[in-house]
Amino acid sequence: MRTPRDIAASIEAAVQGKRALSLMEICGTHTVSLFRSGVKSLLPASLRLVSGPGCPVCVTPVGYLDAACELALREGVSILSYGDMMRVPGTSLSLAESRAMGARVEVVYSARSAVRYAMEHPGEQVVFLALGFETTTPASALAVLEARAAGLRNFSLLVGHKRVLPAMHALLEDPSLPLDGFLCPGHVSVVIGTRVYENIARSYAKACVVAGFEAESMLCAIERLVAMALSGRPAVENCYPVAVRPEGNRLALELIDRVFEPSDTTWRALGVLPESGLQLRTEFADYDAAQRFGLSLEADSHPPGCRCGEVICGKITPDACPLFRVACTPSDPVGPCMVSSEGSCAAWFKYTGATVREASSLTMRERPALGTPAAVDPARSESRSR
C-alpha cells in the first residue's frame, strides 16, 4: 500500500519538466484538510492548488446577512443559525453584535433543532438561516415538511442554499482563471453523485476527481488529475467510492426536489448565477421568511480593501490581500473567509507562516512557486462540511 509520500513522489515525477498546472478544490473542508494533513507541503512547486467557492458562509452575499440582522432586531422574532455565521461582518452588524444589542439569535446544530425550538416557543416567529450547498439542503427540506406536518405557523426559512455545479461552470467561463481540473467536493458529491460532472469533462475538457478528506484520498485524486491534464484526456473519476456513488443519494435528491426548485441567486464576487440557488416551491411559500417579512437578500458589497471575492474565485491566495494578517485576523475579521472554519483566509492564517507575505503582491498567474506550510499530523482530517 502506497504512503502519502509515495503518492507525492509519483506526482512530482509526473510533472518533472512539464508545464505548470493549476487545480482547484471546490470544498472548504478540502481547503482545511489539505493544510492540516500536510498534503500541500508534499506537492511540487509547479503544481498549484487554488481554493474555489466551496465555503457556504464565504459565498453568501452581504445582503443576506444584513437581512438576517435586521430581522433579528424585530420584536418577537428569533433567528436560529449554524455557528459559523455568527461573526461574519455585515454592512454594519454581525449576528453576534445583533445578539449583544438584545436580539434573539440562537446557535443550533441541525435544522430539526430549529423546528423543535419553534414548537417550544409558539409565541415567537422562528426563522432558520438555511445556508449551505447540497449537503445541508436535504435537512432544510425535511424541516419544512416536519413543520407543515406539525401545523407550525411560527416557523420559516431564510433560504440561502447554493448549488455547486453552476458555480463551477461560471468559473470555467472566466478566461482570466486558467484551470486544469477540479478536486471535487466529497460531502456534496455524496448527495449529487459523480455523473453530474461529466459535462464539465466533455464540454470544457477539464478533469474532475472526487476525493475524501484523508491525505491518501486527496493525493490519489491529485495524482489522477495531473495524469489526465498532462495526457489531454479529461474524465470524471471517484477516489471516494466508500461514500460517493455515480447517481448520488437518491432519497436526498428527491427530498430536495420535493421542497425546493432552482432559482437565480447572488454569490459573493460571482454575482447572479442562473439556477445556482434554490427557492421554496409555491406549495411551501408560507415557510419563506423573505416573503413573510418582506426582505431583499440579493445585495452584495465588499469592505474597503477586502479581496475575499478574488480569494473565493481562486484568482489570488489570501496572502495577496493587503488586509491579511494586518487588519484582518480571526479575532478581528474583515471578510467572511477569515471567519468561517472552512474559509481560505482562516486556513492560511492558521497553517502558513508570515514568510508567505513576501509574495503577497503577486497573483496566482505570477507566482510559480509559493512557500508551503510545514506538514502536520496526517492522521487528522476535517469531518464536517456544508
C-alpha positions in Angstrom: 0.0 0.0 0.0 1.4 3.4 -1.0 2.0 6.0 1.6 1.2 9.7 1.1 4.9 10.4 0.5 4.9 7.6 -2.2 2.0 9.2 -4.0 3.5 12.6 -3.7 6.8 11.3 -5.2 4.8 9.9 -8.1 3.1 13.3 -8.7 6.5 15.0 -8.6 7.9 12.6 -11.1 4.9 13.1 -13.4 5.2 16.9 -13.5 9.0 17.0 -13.8 9.9 19.1 -16.8 6.3 19.6 -17.7 4.2 22.8 -17.8 2.9 24.3 -14.6 -0.6 23.0 -13.6 -3.4 24.7 -11.6 -6.1 22.6 -9.9 -9.0 23.9 -7.9 -10.7 22.4 -4.8 -14.4 23.3 -4.5 -14.8 22.4 -0.9 -14.0 24.3 2.3 -13.2 21.0 4.1 -10.7 20.1 1.4 -9.1 23.5 1.8 -8.5 22.9 5.5 -7.6 19.2 5.2 -5.0 19.9 2.5 -3.2 22.1 5.0 -3.9 20.1 8.1 -2.7 16.8 6.7 0.5 18.3 5.3 -0.5 17.5 1.7 0.3 21.0 0.4 3.9 20.6 1.8 4.4 17.4 -0.2 3.5 18.8 -3.6 5.9 20.2 -6.2 6.1 24.0 -6.7 4.9 23.7 -10.3 1.6 22.2 -9.2 -0.7 24.9 -7.7 -3.8 24.2 -5.7 -6.2 27.1 -5.6 -9.4 27.4 -3.5 -12.7 27.9 -5.2 -16.1 28.9 -3.8 -16.5 25.9 -1.6 -17.3 27.7 1.7 -21.0 28.4 2.1 -20.5 31.3 4.5 -18.0 32.9 2.3 -20.2 32.9 -0.9 -23.2 34.2 0.9 -23.8 37.9 -0.2 -23.8 40.7 2.3 -27.5 41.4 1.6 -28.5 38.1 3.1 -26.6 38.8 6.3 -28.0 42.3 6.5 -31.5 41.0 6.2 -30.9 38.4 8.9 -29.5 41.0 11.3 -32.4 43.4 10.5 -34.9 40.6 11.1 -33.2 39.6 14.4 -33.8 43.1 15.8 -37.5 42.9 15.1 -39.8 42.4 18.1 -41.0 38.8 18.5 -38.5 37.3 16.0 -35.9 34.7 16.9 -33.1 33.8 14.5 -31.6 30.3 14.6 -28.3 29.7 12.8 -25.4 27.4 12.4 -22.5 28.8 14.5 -20.2 29.8 11.6 -22.5 32.6 10.6 -22.4 34.4 13.9 -19.3 36.6 13.5 -19.5 37.2 9.7 -19.5 41.0 9.3 -22.5 42.6 7.5 -22.7 46.1 6.3 -23.0 47.4 9.8 -23.6 44.4 12.1 -22.9 40.8 12.6 -25.4 38.3 14.1 -23.2 38.2 17.2 -23.4 42.0 17.5 -27.1 41.9 16.9 -27.5 39.5 19.8 -25.4 41.8 22.0 -27.9 44.5 21.2 -30.7 42.4 22.6 -31.8 40.4 19.5 -32.7 36.7 19.9 -30.1 34.8 18.0 -29.5 31.2 18.9 -26.9 28.7 17.5 -28.3 25.3 16.5 -26.6 22.2 15.1 -29.4 21.0 12.9 -32.4 22.2 11.0 -34.6 19.9 13.1 -33.4 21.7 16.2 -34.9 24.8 14.8 -38.2 23.1 14.3 -38.2 21.8 17.9 -37.4 25.4 19.1 -40.4 26.7 17.2 -42.6 24.1 18.8 -41.4 25.0 22.2 -41.8 28.8 21.7 -45.1 29.3 20.0 -45.2 33.0 20.8 -42.1 33.7 18.7 -41.6 33.9 15.0 -38.7 31.4 14.5 -36.5 31.9 11.4 -33.9 29.4 10.5 -31.0 30.5 8.3 -31.0 27.8 5.7 -27.5 28.0 4.2 -25.1 25.6 2.6 -24.7 23.5 -0.5 -26.4 20.3 -1.4 -25.0 18.7 1.8 -27.3 20.6 4.2 -30.2 21.3 1.8 -32.0 17.9 2.5 -32.1 18.8 6.2 -33.7 22.1 5.4 -36.3 20.4 3.2 -37.1 17.9 5.9 -37.5 20.7 8.4 -40.2 22.3 6.2 -42.0 19.1 5.8 -41.9 18.5 9.5 -43.1 22.0 10.3 -46.0 21.6 7.9 -46.9 18.2 9.3 -47.0 19.8 12.8 -49.1 22.7 11.7 -46.4 25.2 12.8 -47.3 28.8 11.7 -44.3 30.4 13.5 -41.5 28.7 11.6 -39.9 29.8 8.4 -36.6 29.6 6.4 -34.4 32.4 5.2 -33.2 30.5 2.2 -29.7 30.9 1.1 -28.8 27.5 -0.3 -26.4 27.2 -3.2 -25.8 24.6 -5.9 -22.1 23.7 -6.7 -22.3 22.9 -10.3 -23.4 26.3 -11.7 -20.6 28.0 -9.9 -18.1 25.6 -11.5 -19.5 26.4 -14.9 -19.2 30.1 -14.1 -15.5 29.8 -13.2 -14.8 27.9 -16.4 -16.3 30.7 -18.4 -13.8 33.2 -16.9 -10.8 33.5 -19.3 -8.7 35.1 -16.5 -8.7 31.9 -14.5 -6.7 29.1 -16.1 -7.6 25.8 -14.5 -6.5 22.2 -15.4 -9.0 20.3 -13.3 -11.2 20.2 -10.2 -10.8 18.4 -7.0 -14.5 17.8 -6.5 -16.2 18.1 -3.1 -16.6 14.9 -1.1 -19.6 15.6 1.0 -21.6 17.4 -1.7 -20.8 14.6 -4.1 -22.3 12.1 -1.6 -25.6 13.8 -2.4 -25.3 14.8 -6.1 -23.0 11.9 -7.3 -20.3 11.9 -9.9 -22.3 11.8 -13.1 -23.2 15.4 -12.8 -19.6 16.4 -13.5 -19.4 14.6 -16.9 -20.5 17.7 -18.8 -17.5 19.6 -17.5 -15.1 16.9 -18.7 -16.9 16.7 -22.0 -17.7 20.4 -22.8 -14.8 22.1 -21.1 -12.1 19.4 -21.3 -11.4 19.7 -17.6 -10.9 16.6 -15.4 -13.0 16.1 -12.3 -12.0 13.8 -9.5 -14.0 13.4 -6.2 -11.8 12.9 -3.1 -12.4 12.1 0.6 -10.6 14.0 3.3 -7.7 11.8 4.3 -4.2 12.5 2.8 -4.2 9.3 0.7 -7.5 10.1 -0.9 -6.7 13.7 -1.7 -3.3 12.8 -3.1 -4.7 10.0 -5.2 -7.2 12.4 -6.6 -4.5 15.0 -7.4 -2.4 12.2 -9.0 -5.2 11.3 -11.3 -5.9 15.0 -12.1 -2.3 15.5 -13.0 -2.2 12.5 -15.3 -5.4 13.5 -17.1 -4.3 17.1 -17.5 -0.9 16.1 -19.0 -2.4 13.4 -21.2 -5.1 15.7 -22.6 -7.8 13.0 -21.8 -10.1 14.6 -19.2 -12.7 12.4 -17.4 -14.6 12.0 -14.2 -13.2 9.7 -11.6 -14.0 8.8 -8.0 -11.4 8.5 -5.3 -14.0 8.4 -2.5 -16.0 5.3 -3.5 -16.7 4.3 0.1 -19.2 7.2 0.3 -19.9 8.5 -3.2 -21.8 6.8 -6.0 -22.3 7.8 -9.6 -26.0 8.5 -9.0 -25.6 10.2 -5.7 -28.1 9.8 -2.8 -31.5 9.3 -4.5 -33.5 9.9 -1.3 -31.7 13.1 -0.5 -32.1 14.4 -4.1 -35.8 13.5 -4.1 -36.2 15.4 -0.8 -34.6 18.5 -2.2 -36.7 18.4 -5.4 -39.9 17.9 -3.3 -39.5 21.1 -1.4 -37.1 23.3 -3.5 -36.7 24.4 -7.1 -33.7 26.0 -8.8 -33.5 29.8 -8.9 -31.2 32.6 -10.0 -29.2 33.8 -7.0 -26.4 36.1 -6.0 -23.0 34.8 -5.0 -20.4 36.9 -3.3 -18.0 38.0 -6.0 -19.6 35.9 -8.7 -22.8 38.0 -9.0 -26.1 36.5 -10.1 -25.7 33.0 -11.5 -28.6 31.3 -13.3 -30.3 28.5 -11.4 -27.4 28.4 -8.9 -29.6 28.7 -5.9 -32.8 27.2 -4.5 -36.1 28.6 -3.5 -39.1 27.1 -1.9 -41.7 25.7 -4.3 -45.0 27.6 -4.4 -46.6 24.8 -2.3 -44.3 25.8 0.6 -44.2 29.5 0.1 -45.8 30.1 3.5 -42.4 29.0 5.0 -40.4 31.5 3.1 -39.1 34.1 5.6 -38.2 36.6 2.8 -41.8 36.7 1.6 -43.3 36.6 5.1 -41.3 39.6 6.3 -40.8 41.4 3.0 -37.0 41.1 2.8 -34.5 41.5 0.0 -31.5 39.2 0.1 -29.5 39.8 -3.1 -27.4 42.9 -2.5 -23.7 42.3 -2.4 -20.8 44.6 -1.4 -17.2 44.3 0.0 -15.5 46.1 2.8 -12.8 48.5 1.6 -9.6 46.7 0.8 -11.1 43.2 1.3 -10.3 40.8 -1.5 -12.4 37.9 -0.3 -14.1 37.9 -3.7 -10.9 37.2 -5.5 -9.9 34.6 -3.0 -13.2 32.8 -3.4 -12.8 32.6 -7.2 -9.2 31.3 -6.9 -7.7 34.4 -8.5 -5.4 35.2 -5.6 -4.3 33.5 -2.5 -5.2 35.1 0.9 -1.7 36.5 1.5 -2.2 38.7 -1.6 -4.8 40.7 0.2 -3.3 43.8 1.9 -5.5 43.2 5.0 -4.4 39.6 5.6 -2.7 39.3 9.0 -2.6 43.1 9.3 -6.2 44.4 9.6 -7.9 41.1 9.1 -7.3 38.3 11.6 -9.5 35.6 13.1 -10.0 37.6 16.3 -11.0 40.7 14.3 -12.1 39.6 10.8 -13.0 41.9 8.0 -14.2 39.4 5.4 -16.1 36.1 5.7 -13.1 34.0 4.5 -11.4 34.8 7.8 -14.4 33.9 9.9 -15.5 30.5 8.7 -13.7 27.4 9.8 -13.8 26.4 6.2 -12.6 29.8 4.9 -9.4 30.0 2.8 -8.1 33.0 4.8 -8.7 31.3 8.1 -6.8 28.2 6.9 -3.9 30.3 5.5 -3.7 32.2 8.8 -3.6 29.1 10.9 -1.3 26.9 8.7 1.1 29.3 7.0 3.8 31.5 8.4 4.3 35.2 7.8 7.0 34.4 5.3 4.4 33.9 2.6 3.8 37.7 2.7 6.9 38.1 0.6 4.8 37.1 -2.4 1.7 39.0 -1.3 1.7 41.4 -4.3 1.6 38.6 -6.9 -1.4 37.0 -8.5 -1.7 33.3 -9.0 -0.5 33.6 -12.6 2.6 35.4 -11.5 3.5 33.1 -8.6 5.1 29.9 -9.9 6.4 28.7 -6.5 4.8 29.8 -3.3 6.2 28.6 0.0 4.2 25.7 1.6 3.4 25.1 5.2 5.1 22.5 7.3 3.5 19.1 7.4 1.4 18.3 10.5 -0.3 15.2 11.8 -1.5 13.4 8.6 -4.0 11.3 10.5 -6.3 14.2 11.3 -8.9 15.3 8.8 -11.9 17.6 8.7 -15.1 15.8 9.2 -17.7 18.4 8.6 -18.7 20.4 5.5 -21.6 22.4 4.3 
